[in-house]
């Protein structure tokens, strides 16, 4: 019995020593270093088993949330909170403005069926939101690109609670942290990506997008975004006052010019 206990103690000690300790500060630094990094065209599987390549999301921002389905609190709570913020973002940015992908990183357990069950349990039924599974090699490569680290720990995983915003060209644009983050932490970077510069827009569409970018503001009282007409009205008033000033300046210039002409004529005579 003692020999067995000694063997078990030695085995557990070896496992504990082999598993890397989760360093939150280091994980945060690695996560931030991923900003500006391009992601490859990885292959995933949707809940119906169909192949979904990452390139299918190109052309508009993609919000990525990494979870494991056997998580009992953090991942479900994070997903439900993300759903609330996504609804608020879509209300102001448009229903088709960005996509969302929740991806299982525990590839042994996070099958397409398990991802479908997880989505159903969290009551997520939002357009352009996919729950995806994949293999271990893809997760290893993809999480390195995103700067996302996870380590097995007591039957679960240690990891940052990280939501990643990828831009329309497949480049990591912003990292958001926390189980329940403030609404602007996600909506502001999406607002910049959706309403920001776009060489494919017409001049009128680009002007409209710029107005929306500056006049769509966060209201803390209602925890939602609204179009601030006062900024637009203030801009219109400022332009009007500027136009009046220019008119008055032109009138004064014309009067002065006419006066100088009159003096010149008088001198000649």
Backbone as CSV, one residue per row, in Angstrom:
resi,resn,N_x,N_y,N_z,CA_x,CA_y,CA_z,C_x,C_y,C_z
1,UNK,0.823,-1.200,0.000,0.000,0.000,0.000,0.865,1.261,0.000
2,UNK,1.886,1.205,0.854,2.792,2.356,0.920,3.504,2.558,-0.417
3,UNK,3.870,1.444,-1.035,4.561,1.530,-2.322,3.655,2.168,-3.381
4,UNK,2.353,1.764,-3.369,1.394,2.317,-4.317,1.203,3.814,-4.075
5,UNK,1.076,4.183,-2.805,0.905,5.595,-2.455,2.114,6.409,-2.908
6,UNK,3.313,5.818,-2.744,4.534,6.517,-3.149,4.570,6.704,-4.666
7,UNK,4.137,5.654,-5.399,4.118,5.733,-6.863,3.145,6.817,-7.322
8,UNK,1.935,6.835,-6.706,0.930,7.834,-7.072,1.404,9.248,-6.753
9,UNK,2.006,9.413,-5.587,2.506,10.733,-5.191,3.578,11.206,-6.167
10,UNK,4.468,10.273,-6.569,5.527,10.617,-7.514,4.936,10.997,-8.869
11,UNK,3.884,10.266,-9.307,3.254,10.535,-10.601,2.573,11.901,-10.602
12,UNK,1.798,12.190,-9.532,1.119,13.481,-9.442,2.124,14.630,-9.401
13,UNK,3.232,14.422,-8.692,4.257,15.465,-8.611,4.878,15.706,-9.988
14,UNK,5.086,14.617,-10.742,5.669,14.756,-12.076,4.714,15.487,-13.011
15,UNK,3.412,15.166,-12.913,2.410,15.833,-13.745,2.344,17.322,-13.415
16,UNK,2.335,17.626,-12.115,2.270,19.028,-11.691,3.491,19.807,-12.157
17,UNK,4.653,19.129,-12.136,5.875,19.805,-12.553,5.903,20.001,-14.074
18,UNK,5.309,19.034,-14.805,5.325,19.109,-16.265,4.389,20.188,-16.782
19,UNK,3.243,20.394,-16.074,2.264,21.370,-16.527,2.775,22.784,-16.238
20,UNK,2.834,23.643,-17.231,3.328,25.007,-16.998,2.356,25.803,-16.139
21,UNK,2.891,26.602,-15.253,2.045,27.459,-14.423,1.513,28.601,-15.266
22,UNK,0.252,28.960,-15.031,-0.365,30.030,-15.813,0.044,31.374,-15.231
23,UNK,0.748,32.143,-16.029,1.197,33.468,-15.631,0.303,34.485,-16.335
24,UNK,-0.598,35.120,-15.599,-1.584,36.015,-16.211,-0.927,37.213,-16.891
25,UNK,0.079,37.789,-16.245,0.746,38.956,-16.828,1.438,38.594,-18.142
26,UNK,2.079,37.427,-18.149,2.736,36.980,-19.373,1.699,36.685,-20.459
27,UNK,0.592,36.052,-20.070,-0.471,35.736,-21.028,-1.063,37.010,-21.614
28,UNK,-1.210,38.028,-20.779,-1.741,39.310,-21.248,-0.783,39.967,-22.240
29,UNK,0.502,39.897,-21.941,1.506,40.480,-22.842,1.518,39.759,-24.183
30,UNK,1.412,38.437,-24.169,1.377,37.653,-25.403,0.123,37.976,-26.200
31,UNK,-0.985,38.154,-25.494,-2.253,38.504,-26.145,-2.165,39.853,-26.832
32,UNK,-1.621,40.847,-26.161,-1.497,42.181,-26.737,-0.521,42.203,-27.917
33,UNK,0.509,41.358,-27.854,1.495,41.311,-28.928,0.896,40.779,-30.228
34,UNK,-0.259,40.122,-30.140,-0.896,39.562,-31.340,-1.597,40.628,-32.175
35,UNK,-1.842,41.808,-31.603,-2.529,42.872,-32.346,-1.687,43.286,-33.554
36,UNK,-2.311,43.298,-34.719,-1.621,43.598,-35.957,-1.164,42.364,-36.710
37,UNK,-1.399,41.183,-36.133,-0.968,39.929,-36.745,-2.071,39.366,-37.649
38,UNK,-1.708,38.866,-38.801,-2.677,38.242,-39.710,-2.943,36.800,-39.283
39,UNK,-4.172,36.350,-39.500,-4.528,34.963,-39.200,-4.645,34.189,-40.510
40,UNK,-4.295,32.917,-40.449,-4.327,32.080,-41.647,-5.756,31.603,-41.940
41,UNK,-5.928,30.988,-43.088,-7.246,30.510,-43.510,-7.498,29.108,-42.952
42,UNK,-7.751,29.040,-41.648,-7.949,27.748,-40.983,-9.302,27.137,-41.327
43,UNK,-9.393,25.834,-41.112,-10.623,25.097,-41.396,-11.311,24.727,-40.081
44,UNK,-12.598,25.023,-40.001,-13.406,24.686,-38.834,-14.646,23.909,-39.296
45,UNK,-15.412,23.440,-38.325,-16.630,22.684,-38.634,-17.800,23.296,-37.871
46,UNK,-18.851,23.631,-38.611,-20.039,24.218,-38.003,-20.827,23.137,-37.266
47,UNK,-21.873,23.550,-36.559,-22.649,22.610,-35.744,-23.389,21.575,-36.576
48,UNK,-23.569,21.847,-37.864,-24.200,20.854,-38.739,-23.166,19.980,-39.445
49,UNK,-21.885,20.143,-39.070,-20.825,19.326,-39.633,-20.216,19.854,-40.910
50,UNK,-20.746,20.934,-41.461,-20.202,21.483,-42.700,-18.891,22.227,-42.434
51,UNK,-18.038,22.264,-43.454,-16.739,22.938,-43.339,-16.947,24.449,-43.385
52,UNK,-16.263,25.159,-42.500,-16.323,26.618,-42.496,-14.887,27.149,-42.426
53,UNK,-14.405,27.677,-43.537,-13.062,28.243,-43.565,-13.092,29.658,-42.996
54,UNK,-11.978,30.071,-42.430,-11.907,31.408,-41.848,-12.070,32.479,-42.926
55,UNK,-11.646,32.171,-44.132,-11.765,33.139,-45.225,-13.216,33.453,-45.570
56,UNK,-14.153,32.610,-45.134,-15.574,32.863,-45.399,-16.063,34.112,-44.678
57,UNK,-15.316,34.547,-43.657,-15.712,35.723,-42.883,-15.037,36.999,-43.387
58,UNK,-14.193,36.888,-44.402,-13.479,38.066,-44.909,-14.463,39.079,-45.470
59,UNK,-14.080,40.335,-45.383,-14.916,41.399,-45.926,-15.656,42.195,-44.872
60,UNK,-15.720,41.677,-43.647,-16.297,42.429,-42.539,-15.669,41.943,-41.234
61,UNK,-15.759,42.721,-40.175,-15.122,42.322,-38.916,-15.670,40.993,-38.390
62,UNK,-14.817,40.273,-37.667,-15.189,39.010,-37.040,-14.827,39.065,-35.563
63,UNK,-15.785,38.763,-34.706,-15.563,38.695,-33.258,-15.377,37.226,-32.887
64,UNK,-14.242,36.899,-32.269,-13.917,35.510,-31.933,-13.889,35.335,-30.421
65,UNK,-14.634,34.336,-29.955,-14.629,33.976,-28.535,-14.222,32.515,-28.413
66,UNK,-13.179,32.235,-27.618,-12.689,30.875,-27.431,-13.184,30.326,-26.093
67,UNK,-13.816,29.146,-26.143,-14.401,28.556,-24.925,-14.118,27.050,-24.894
68,UNK,-14.423,26.403,-23.770,-14.473,24.943,-23.750,-15.820,24.537,-23.152
69,UNK,-16.462,23.572,-23.774,-17.869,23.272,-23.484,-18.101,22.642,-22.118
70,UNK,-17.069,22.055,-21.509,-17.254,21.463,-20.177,-17.128,22.496,-19.068
71,UNK,-16.887,23.740,-19.427,-16.824,24.843,-18.456,-18.232,25.082,-17.906
72,UNK,-18.346,25.196,-16.590,-19.675,25.292,-15.971,-20.112,26.723,-15.662
73,UNK,-19.182,27.661,-15.581,-19.580,29.019,-15.205,-19.000,30.089,-16.131
74,UNK,-17.661,30.165,-16.216,-17.023,31.286,-16.912,-17.434,31.343,-18.376
75,UNK,-17.272,30.239,-19.110,-17.569,30.256,-20.555,-19.055,30.495,-20.840
76,UNK,-19.986,29.847,-20.124,-21.398,30.158,-20.360,-21.751,31.608,-20.043
77,UNK,-21.224,32.128,-18.923,-21.523,33.511,-18.540,-20.932,34.491,-19.555
78,UNK,-19.695,34.218,-19.990,-19.054,35.070,-20.997,-19.858,35.085,-22.290
79,UNK,-20.334,33.923,-22.710,-21.081,33.813,-23.967,-22.407,34.547,-23.893
80,UNK,-23.115,34.415,-22.772,-24.403,35.114,-22.634,-24.201,36.626,-22.585
81,UNK,-23.128,37.068,-21.911,-22.844,38.509,-21.874,-22.460,39.014,-23.261
82,UNK,-21.658,38.235,-23.975,-21.278,38.620,-25.334,-22.523,38.766,-26.207
83,UNK,-23.504,37.893,-26.010,-24.742,37.973,-26.789,-25.460,39.292,-26.532
84,UNK,-25.488,39.722,-25.277,-26.133,41.006,-24.944,-25.441,42.164,-25.659
85,UNK,-24.108,42.158,-25.636,-23.359,43.252,-26.262,-23.484,43.195,-27.780
86,UNK,-23.485,41.991,-28.334,-23.635,41.842,-29.787,-24.972,42.418,-30.244
87,UNK,-26.022,42.172,-29.486,-27.340,42.727,-29.848,-27.307,44.256,-29.825
88,UNK,-26.648,44.819,-28.836,-26.544,46.286,-28.758,-25.702,46.827,-29.913
89,UNK,-24.641,46.118,-30.249,-23.777,46.556,-31.352,-24.527,46.479,-32.684
90,UNK,-25.248,45.393,-32.904,-25.990,45.234,-34.156,-27.081,46.304,-34.284
91,UNK,-27.665,46.709,-33.157,-28.732,47.706,-33.192,-28.247,49.031,-33.756
92,UNK,-26.976,49.338,-33.533,-26.454,50.632,-33.985,-25.584,50.509,-35.237
93,UNK,-24.921,49.359,-35.414,-24.014,49.192,-36.547,-24.686,48.526,-37.749
94,UNK,-25.774,47.820,-37.501,-26.457,47.115,-38.587,-26.409,45.614,-38.383
95,UNK,-27.456,44.933,-38.812,-27.556,43.492,-38.598,-26.475,42.705,-39.323
96,UNK,-25.991,43.245,-40.432,-25.013,42.528,-41.252,-23.620,43.155,-41.161
97,UNK,-23.382,43.908,-40.091,-22.147,44.695,-40.000,-20.926,43.879,-39.590
98,UNK,-21.107,42.802,-38.840,-19.986,41.977,-38.404,-20.487,40.568,-38.084
99,UNK,-19.561,39.616,-38.047,-19.891,38.225,-37.724,-19.282,37.851,-36.377
100,UNK,-19.777,36.758,-35.800,-19.279,36.263,-34.511,-19.009,34.768,-34.640
101,UNK,-17.908,34.315,-34.054,-17.591,32.888,-34.037,-17.146,32.485,-32.636
102,UNK,-17.852,31.524,-32.048,-17.431,30.924,-30.782,-16.779,29.589,-31.115
103,UNK,-15.530,29.414,-30.674,-14.729,28.257,-31.089,-14.289,27.470,-29.857
104,UNK,-14.501,26.162,-29.889,-14.087,25.301,-28.792,-12.616,24.936,-28.905
105,UNK,-11.833,25.215,-27.851,-10.394,24.918,-27.926,-10.033,23.591,-27.272
106,UNK,-10.972,22.954,-26.550,-10.744,21.618,-25.989,-11.161,20.606,-27.053
107,UNK,-10.280,20.374,-28.011,-10.663,19.639,-29.224,-11.069,18.192,-28.961
108,UNK,-10.644,17.611,-27.844,-11.043,16.240,-27.522,-12.542,16.181,-27.241
109,UNK,-13.055,17.196,-26.576,-14.457,17.197,-26.163,-15.345,18.143,-26.967
110,UNK,-14.761,19.209,-27.496,-15.568,20.242,-28.154,-15.859,19.880,-29.609
111,UNK,-16.660,18.832,-29.783,-17.072,18.404,-31.112,-18.170,19.332,-31.640
112,UNK,-18.534,19.154,-32.899,-19.608,19.958,-33.482,-20.909,19.742,-32.707
113,UNK,-21.169,18.510,-32.280,-22.385,18.231,-31.503,-22.363,18.943,-30.161
114,UNK,-21.203,18.912,-29.508,-21.088,19.587,-28.208,-21.215,21.095,-28.369
115,UNK,-20.685,21.636,-29.436,-20.807,23.077,-29.679,-22.258,23.456,-29.941
116,UNK,-22.991,22.582,-30.645,-24.410,22.844,-30.887,-25.191,22.826,-29.572
117,UNK,-24.886,21.872,-28.715,-25.552,21.798,-27.414,-25.222,23.008,-26.554
118,UNK,-23.951,23.431,-26.602,-23.537,24.604,-25.833,-24.306,25.845,-26.284
119,UNK,-24.423,26.038,-27.595,-25.162,27.196,-28.126,-26.618,27.149,-27.690
120,UNK,-27.210,25.971,-27.728,-28.611,25.829,-27.327,-28.790,26.110,-25.829
121,UNK,-27.861,25.623,-25.022,-27.944,25.849,-23.572,-27.830,27.327,-23.219
122,UNK,-27.023,28.075,-23.999,-26.874,29.512,-23.734,-27.941,30.338,-24.449
123,UNK,-28.833,29.658,-25.179,-29.934,30.304,-25.905,-29.438,31.357,-26.895
124,UNK,-28.405,30.973,-27.629,-27.863,31.863,-28.651,-28.498,31.519,-29.996
125,UNK,-29.286,32.416,-30.504,-29.906,32.248,-31.816,-29.839,33.599,-32.540
126,UNK,-28.634,33.974,-32.918,-28.366,35.278,-33.525,-27.743,35.055,-34.899
127,UNK,-28.220,35.760,-35.895,-27.698,35.620,-37.253,-26.205,35.937,-37.303
128,UNK,-25.504,35.264,-38.190,-24.060,35.464,-38.390,-23.253,35.189,-37.128
129,UNK,-23.729,34.258,-36.312,-22.972,33.802,-35.141,-22.840,32.291,-35.261
130,UNK,-21.615,31.808,-35.465,-21.355,30.382,-35.624,-20.643,29.817,-34.401
131,UNK,-20.976,28.572,-34.094,-20.280,27.824,-33.053,-19.490,26.729,-33.770
132,UNK,-18.157,26.750,-33.605,-17.271,25.963,-34.454,-16.386,25.007,-33.661
133,UNK,-16.118,23.869,-34.274,-15.180,22.885,-33.737,-14.043,22.709,-34.737
134,UNK,-12.917,22.150,-34.255,-11.803,21.868,-35.165,-10.863,20.873,-34.503
135,UNK,-9.709,20.640,-35.114,-8.741,19.677,-34.580,-7.662,20.385,-33.766
136,UNK,-6.858,19.590,-33.085,-5.850,20.129,-32.166,-4.790,20.956,-32.889
137,UNK,-4.355,20.491,-34.065,-3.317,21.224,-34.795,-3.810,22.608,-35.208
138,UNK,-5.063,22.685,-35.630,-5.627,23.982,-36.030,-5.753,24.907,-34.828
139,UNK,-6.229,24.372,-33.706,-6.350,25.191,-32.496,-4.985,25.701,-32.053
140,UNK,-3.978,24.842,-32.094,-2.634,25.277,-31.690,-2.157,26.449,-32.553
141,UNK,-2.350,26.334,-33.861,-1.893,27.394,-34.770,-2.734,28.658,-34.608
142,UNK,-4.038,28.483,-34.530,-4.939,29.631,-34.460,-4.775,30.402,-33.157
143,UNK,-4.676,29.695,-32.036,-4.515,30.374,-30.748,-3.177,31.092,-30.644
144,UNK,-2.152,30.560,-31.297,-0.870,31.278,-31.323,-1.008,32.585,-32.091
145,UNK,-1.741,32.549,-33.193,-1.961,33.767,-33.967,-2.755,34.801,-33.170
146,UNK,-3.705,34.330,-32.371,-4.529,35.234,-31.568,-3.866,35.640,-30.254
147,UNK,-2.741,35.000,-29.932,-2.090,35.294,-28.657,-2.878,34.755,-27.478
148,UNK,-3.575,33.642,-27.682,-4.422,33.047,-26.640,-3.745,31.806,-26.089
149,UNK,-3.504,31.792,-24.760,-2.863,30.650,-24.113,-3.856,29.943,-23.196
150,UNK,-3.755,28.620,-23.153,-4.594,27.841,-22.231,-3.812,26.617,-21.763
151,UNK,-4.014,26.269,-20.489,-3.311,25.135,-19.904,-4.285,24.275,-19.112
152,UNK,-4.192,22.935,-19.251,-5.033,22.055,-18.429,-4.769,22.292,-16.949
153,UNK,-5.854,22.279,-16.161,-5.715,22.543,-14.731,-6.884,21.920,-13.977
154,UNK,-6.612,20.813,-13.287,-7.632,20.194,-12.442,-8.891,19.786,-13.182
155,UNK,-8.759,19.236,-14.380,-9.911,18.826,-15.150,-10.536,19.943,-15.961
156,UNK,-9.987,21.142,-15.856,-10.487,22.278,-16.634,-9.288,22.937,-17.330
157,UNK,-9.363,24.258,-17.526,-8.269,24.972,-18.181,-8.069,26.330,-17.526
158,UNK,-6.803,26.729,-17.423,-6.469,28.105,-17.067,-6.270,28.886,-18.362
159,UNK,-6.906,30.035,-18.466,-6.772,30.858,-19.674,-7.300,32.253,-19.405
160,UNK,-6.887,33.203,-20.211,-7.480,34.531,-20.169,-8.892,34.456,-20.729
161,UNK,-9.788,35.238,-20.167,-11.110,35.380,-20.774,-10.968,36.464,-21.833
162,UNK,-10.806,36.023,-23.063,-10.397,36.923,-24.147,-11.374,36.856,-25.313
163,UNK,-11.800,38.022,-25.769,-12.585,38.143,-26.991,-11.751,38.948,-27.981
164,UNK,-11.597,38.421,-29.189,-10.720,39.040,-30.181,-11.530,39.611,-31.342
165,UNK,-11.211,40.830,-31.736,-11.823,41.443,-32.919,-10.825,41.368,-34.064
166,UNK,-11.231,40.704,-35.143,-10.409,40.583,-36.353,-11.026,41.467,-37.427
167,UNK,-10.203,42.243,-38.131,-10.757,43.163,-39.119,-11.134,42.443,-40.417
168,UNK,-11.652,43.190,-41.379,-12.160,42.613,-42.625,-11.070,41.940,-43.454
169,UNK,-9.798,42.291,-43.185,-8.675,41.706,-43.924,-8.019,40.556,-43.182
170,UNK,-8.617,40.129,-42.054,-8.060,39.003,-41.317,-6.897,39.344,-40.422
171,UNK,-6.869,40.569,-39.899,-5.794,41.023,-39.010,-6.375,41.277,-37.617
172,UNK,-5.668,40.821,-36.586,-6.118,41.046,-35.209,-6.120,42.544,-34.922
173,UNK,-7.286,43.062,-34.559,-7.434,44.513,-34.386,-7.521,44.929,-32.921
174,UNK,-8.199,44.132,-32.097,-8.385,44.522,-30.699,-8.632,43.280,-29.846
175,UNK,-8.198,43.333,-28.583,-8.469,42.286,-27.605,-9.341,42.866,-26.497
176,UNK,-10.361,42.124,-26.097,-11.231,42.540,-24.994,-11.171,41.452,-23.926
177,UNK,-11.048,41.866,-22.671,-10.865,40.901,-21.592,-11.997,40.992,-20.569
178,UNK,-12.265,39.861,-19.940,-13.221,39.842,-18.845,-14.474,39.046,-19.170
179,UNK,-15.092,38.512,-18.108,-16.333,37.750,-18.266,-17.468,38.677,-18.672
180,UNK,-17.555,39.815,-18.014,-18.590,40.808,-18.329,-17.908,42.163,-18.510
181,UNK,-17.526,42.460,-19.742,-16.825,43.700,-20.044,-17.835,44.802,-20.356
182,UNK,-17.380,46.065,-20.282,-18.245,47.197,-20.596,-18.579,47.198,-22.093
183,UNK,-19.802,47.569,-22.407,-20.292,47.564,-23.789,-19.360,48.294,-24.766
184,UNK,-18.857,49.499,-24.433,-17.987,50.212,-25.399,-16.690,49.474,-25.733
185,UNK,-16.242,48.581,-24.854,-14.988,47.876,-25.120,-15.058,47.076,-26.415
186,UNK,-16.240,46.566,-26.742,-16.409,45.844,-27.998,-16.973,46.732,-29.100
187,UNK,-17.927,47.574,-28.766,-18.613,48.347,-29.811,-17.705,49.414,-30.421
188,UNK,-16.860,50.055,-29.613,-16.009,51.115,-30.145,-15.070,50.624,-31.253
189,UNK,-14.315,49.526,-31.054,-13.473,49.055,-32.164,-14.290,48.603,-33.365
190,UNK,-15.456,48.005,-33.131,-16.308,47.613,-34.246,-16.821,48.840,-34.991
191,UNK,-17.140,49.888,-34.243,-17.622,51.130,-34.860,-16.557,51.716,-35.785
192,UNK,-15.302,51.696,-35.335,-14.201,52.203,-36.155,-14.056,51.373,-37.427
193,UNK,-14.149,50.031,-37.294,-13.985,49.154,-38.446,-15.147,49.264,-39.427
194,UNK,-16.360,49.415,-38.907,-17.550,49.452,-39.765,-17.717,50.818,-40.427
195,UNK,-17.515,51.893,-39.642,-17.746,53.245,-40.161,-16.469,53.953,-40.595
196,UNK,-15.324,53.322,-40.415,-14.052,53.963,-40.747,-13.813,54.032,-42.236
197,UNK,-12.584,54.376,-42.615,-12.237,54.561,-44.026,-12.415,53.266,-44.812
198,UNK,-12.978,53.415,-46.010,-13.169,52.275,-46.901,-13.054,52.771,-48.341
199,UNK,-12.006,52.336,-49.004,-11.733,52.831,-50.361,-12.780,52.385,-51.380
200,UNK,-13.586,51.390,-51.027,-14.591,50.884,-51.955,-15.920,51.640,-51.849
201,UNK,-16.054,52.540,-50.867,-17.289,53.308,-50.728,-17.318,54.468,-51.708
202,UNK,-18.536,54.873,-52.069,-18.696,56.090,-52.864,-18.466,57.281,-51.946
203,UNK,-18.327,58.464,-52.536,-18.085,59.671,-51.750,-19.231,59.937,-50.784
204,UNK,-20.475,59.752,-51.254,-21.636,59.974,-50.396,-21.696,58.965,-49.261
205,UNK,-21.446,57.678,-49.575,-21.455,56.641,-48.539,-20.351,56.878,-47.520
206,UNK,-19.194,57.338,-47.988,-18.080,57.599,-47.090,-18.395,58.766,-46.162
207,UNK,-19.036,59.801,-46.699,-19.434,60.944,-45.883,-20.457,60.530,-44.837
208,UNK,-21.427,59.704,-45.252,-22.442,59.208,-44.316,-21.802,58.388,-43.206
209,UNK,-20.844,57.526,-43.576,-20.167,56.687,-42.590,-19.386,57.525,-41.588
210,UNK,-18.764,58.594,-42.058,-17.995,59.464,-41.158,-18.922,60.187,-40.175
211,UNK,-20.083,60.603,-40.662,-21.063,61.233,-39.768,-21.518,60.232,-38.705
212,UNK,-21.786,59.000,-39.123,-22.209,57.959,-38.180,-21.103,57.646,-37.172
213,UNK,-19.853,57.660,-37.643,-18.721,57.363,-36.760,-18.643,58.362,-35.616
214,UNK,-18.800,59.643,-35.927,-18.632,60.682,-34.912,-19.915,60.980,-34.134
215,UNK,-21.059,60.701,-34.737,-22.324,61.062,-34.079,-22.997,59.895,-33.364
216,UNK,-22.447,58.684,-33.498,-22.978,57.533,-32.774,-22.220,57.418,-31.455
217,UNK,-22.908,57.703,-30.354,-22.233,57.803,-29.060,-22.893,56.892,-28.026
218,UNK,-22.112,56.550,-27.025,-22.575,55.652,-25.957,-23.308,56.430,-24.881
219,UNK,-24.462,55.890,-24.464,-25.253,56.480,-23.381,-25.154,55.572,-22.158
220,UNK,-24.364,55.933,-21.130,-24.189,55.065,-19.961,-25.498,54.804,-19.214
221,UNK,-26.404,55.754,-19.237,-27.656,55.599,-18.494,-28.470,54.405,-18.994
222,UNK,-28.481,54.218,-20.323,-29.250,53.109,-20.901,-28.364,51.956,-21.357
223,UNK,-27.025,52.114,-21.202,-26.063,51.111,-21.657,-26.322,50.743,-23.119
224,UNK,-26.472,51.773,-23.946,-26.735,51.553,-25.365,-26.139,52.701,-26.171
225,UNK,-26.114,52.522,-27.472,-25.605,53.548,-28.380,-26.753,54.261,-29.074
226,UNK,-26.584,55.565,-29.263,-27.605,56.373,-29.907,-26.945,57.338,-30.884
227,UNK,-27.733,57.793,-31.845,-27.247,58.811,-32.765,-27.440,60.165,-32.107
228,UNK,-26.340,60.874,-31.877,-26.378,62.165,-31.192,-26.618,63.276,-32.209
229,UNK,-27.879,63.670,-32.347,-28.227,64.714,-33.309,-27.631,66.067,-32.925
230,UNK,-27.364,66.267,-31.636,-26.836,67.558,-31.201,-25.476,67.833,-31.834
231,UNK,-24.664,66.780,-32.001,-23.363,66.971,-32.650,-23.542,67.382,-34.100
232,UNK,-24.517,66.763,-34.758,-24.784,67.083,-36.160,-25.334,68.502,-36.282
233,UNK,-26.256,68.841,-35.351,-26.826,70.193,-35.356,-25.735,71.216,-35.059
234,UNK,-24.873,70.910,-34.102,-23.772,71.812,-33.772,-22.858,72.033,-34.960
235,UNK,-22.596,70.949,-35.715,-21.765,71.077,-36.913,-22.450,71.970,-37.943
236,UNK,-23.773,71.758,-38.113,-24.523,72.573,-39.078,-24.519,74.039,-38.673
237,UNK,-24.711,74.312,-37.359,-24.689,75.693,-36.864,-23.322,76.317,-37.086
238,UNK,-22.279,75.540,-36.797,-20.917,76.041,-36.993,-20.640,76.370,-38.448
239,UNK,-21.101,75.516,-39.359,-20.916,75.782,-40.783,-21.707,77.015,-41.225
240,UNK,-22.925,77.144,-40.666,-23.758,78.305,-41.010,-23.114,79.597,-40.541
241,UNK,-22.614,79.608,-39.310,-21.945,80.791,-38.783,-20.691,81.114,-39.598
242,UNK,-19.990,80.059,-40.012,-18.817,80.257,-40.844,-19.183,80.878,-42.178
243,UNK,-20.302,80.408,-42.760,-20.755,80.963,-44.039,-21.144,82.431,-43.892
244,UNK,-21.842,82.765,-42.773,-22.224,84.159,-42.519,-20.986,85.033,-42.382
245,UNK,-19.998,84.524,-41.673,-18.753,85.270,-41.481,-18.068,85.536,-42.830
246,UNK,-18.057,84.525,-43.708,-17.439,84.684,-45.028,-18.191,85.729,-45.847
247,UNK,-19.548,85.692,-45.786,-20.356,86.668,-46.525,-20.069,88.084,-46.046
248,UNK,-20.045,88.266,-44.708,-19.759,89.590,-44.148,-18.360,90.059,-44.525
249,UNK,-17.426,89.125,-44.515,-16.055,89.471,-44.882,-15.979,89.915,-46.355
250,UNK,-16.706,89.206,-47.215,-16.725,89.570,-48.632,-17.359,90.948,-48.844
251,UNK,-18.452,91.203,-48.112,-19.100,92.512,-48.221,-18.156,93.631,-47.814
252,UNK,-17.471,93.408,-46.686,-16.542,94.421,-46.199,-15.407,94.636,-47.192
253,UNK,-14.942,93.550,-47.795,-13.864,93.648,-48.785,-14.323,94.425,-50.018
254,UNK,-15.568,94.142,-50.452,-16.104,94.859,-51.615,-16.276,96.355,-51.332
255,UNK,-16.770,96.663,-50.128,-16.930,98.070,-49.754,-15.581,98.778,-49.749
256,UNK,-14.599,98.120,-49.166,-13.261,98.727,-49.091,-12.664,98.894,-50.487
257,UNK,-12.890,97.899,-51.343,-12.373,97.990,-52.701,-13.042,99.126,-53.471
258,UNK,-14.382,99.249,-53.276,-15.112,100.331,-53.948,-14.643,101.683,-53.454
259,UNK,-14.368,101.797,-52.137,-13.891,103.045,-51.555,-12.524,103.423,-52.120
260,UNK,-11.619,102.429,-52.204,-10.283,102.696,-52.745,-10.353,103.080,-54.227
261,UNK,-11.279,102.463,-54.964,-11.451,102.811,-56.385,-11.922,104.243,-56.539
262,UNK,-12.858,104.627,-55.643,-13.384,105.995,-55.689,-12.289,107.015,-55.402
263,UNK,-11.434,106.704,-54.441,-10.327,107.602,-54.100,-9.371,107.723,-55.282
264,UNK,-9.112,106.579,-55.944,-8.192,106.568,-57.097,-8.733,107.432,-58.238
265,UNK,-10.039,107.349,-58.486,-10.670,108.139,-59.550,-10.600,109.625,-59.225
266,UNK,-10.853,109.951,-57.968,-10.808,111.351,-57.519,-9.412,111.925,-57.683
267,UNK,-8.425,111.152,-57.394,-7.038,111.621,-57.503,-6.652,111.892,-58.940
268,UNK,-7.147,111.069,-59.860,-6.813,111.242,-61.279,-7.462,112.500,-61.874
269,UNK,-8.632,112.814,-61.347,-9.315,113.981,-61.860,-8.792,115.259,-61.212
